[in-house]
Amino acid sequence: MTRQIPLLISSDFVKSTRGQALSVLNSTTQELSGEPPFATQQEIETAVAGAKSALSTWKEDPVSERARYLQPYLQLLTQHHDGLAGLFSQDTGKIFEAAKGDARRLTCSRYPIFMIIPIEPRLPHRRFTRFIHGVTMA
């Protein structure tokens, strides 16, 4: 069965009102694995406004407090490592063992990617630049 994937806007899962979706195929089997919706212009604007609002308060919090908020998320990523690897494998066509490496990189870095980007709006130290671009621009 195809998964109907909602939009995530300002911490809420929302069904898009546009009525169109992208067919995502399992790259190994070519079976339909999900249908994320296309968003309307209003849904995009609402999501961007919510993200800007969250960033304006988030960036005022001390780094130690932001890290404390993200710690449970890191624990969930670690706990569901194999499930994430399965999703990566399904999405990219990589064998499961190779996809496990992608999932591991989310949690085993000294500075996991989700902790670097929100913390500092300026470009981080040079040694992290390639890592960030590899994850965010892929």
N, C-alpha and C positions, 0 to 999 in steps of 0.2 A: 504494500500500500504506500502511496506517495505521501510524504509528510508535507502538510501545509505549514509553512514557516511564517510566524508573525513578525512584524516590525518591532523593534525595541526603541521606544521613544520616551525619554525622561523617566526611566525605570519602569515603564509599563509596556507590556506586550499588547500590540494593537494590530487589528486586522486592517490592511490597507483598503482604502475605498476606491482605488484605481481599477481593481478588477483584472489586472494582468499580472502574470508571473513569469519568471525565468525557469525553464526546465533545466535542472541540474542532473547530469548523467554520472553514474558511477563510471569512472574512466577505465576500469578493468572489465566490467561486464556490459557496459553501455545501457544498463537499466536505469530508469528514472528513479532518482533517490530523493529528490526534494523539489519543491517549487517556492523559492523565496519570491515575495511579491515586489513589483515595481512600486515605488512610492509616488504619491502625488507631489506637486510642488509645495502645497501647504504642509504635507507631512514632513517633507525635507526641511522646510523653514522652521517648523516646530521642533524637530530633532536638533537642528543647529542652534536654535535659541536656547534649548534646554542644556546642550553641551556647553555653550558659552557661559550660561548662568552657573552651572556646576563648577566650571573651571575658575570662575571669579572667586568663589568661596574656597575651593580646594587649594588654590595656590597660596592662600593666606595661612593655611594650616602649616605648622612646623613639619619638617621632613619626618621626624620621629613619629608624629601622630599619623601622617599619611601612611607610613610603613606599617604601623599598628593596624590600620584599617584594612590594608591589603594582605596581611598575614593569613587570615582565614581563606582568602581567595587562593593564595599560594598552596595552602594545605589541601584545598579541594582539587586543584590541578594535580597535585601529587597523588592524592587518593584515587583520582579517576584517570590516571596515566594511560592505562591500557585502552580505556574507552576513547580517549582523545586520539591515541595512535590509530585505533580502528577508523575513526572519522577521517583522519589525515590520509590513511591508506585508501579509503573509499574515494576521497576527493581527488587525490593526486595520482592514484594508480600505483603508488609505491608498495613494495611488499611490506607486510606488517612490521618486521624487524627494523626496516629502514625508517618507517614512520614512527616507531618508538623513539628513535633518536631525535626526531622533530619535537615530539612531545616532551622528551627529557630536557631539551634546550629551553623550554618554557619555564622549567622549574629549577634547573641545576646551575644556572648562571649565578655568579656572585650578585649580579644586579639583574634580576629577571626583567624582560623587556617591558612588561606592564608597569614596572616600578620606575623605570628610567624616564619614559616619555612624559608622564604627567608631572613629574617632580620639577623639572627645569625646562622652561620654554626655550632657552638658548641651546645651541648645539652642545652636546655633551663632549667629554674628553675624547680626543682623536681615536683612541683605541676602541671605543664603543661605536664609532660612527658607522663602520662597515656592518657591524652586527645589527644596528638599528635599521639601516637602510635595507639590509637583506630581509628583515622580517616585515617591515612596514610597506615596502614598495613591491614586494613579490606579488 
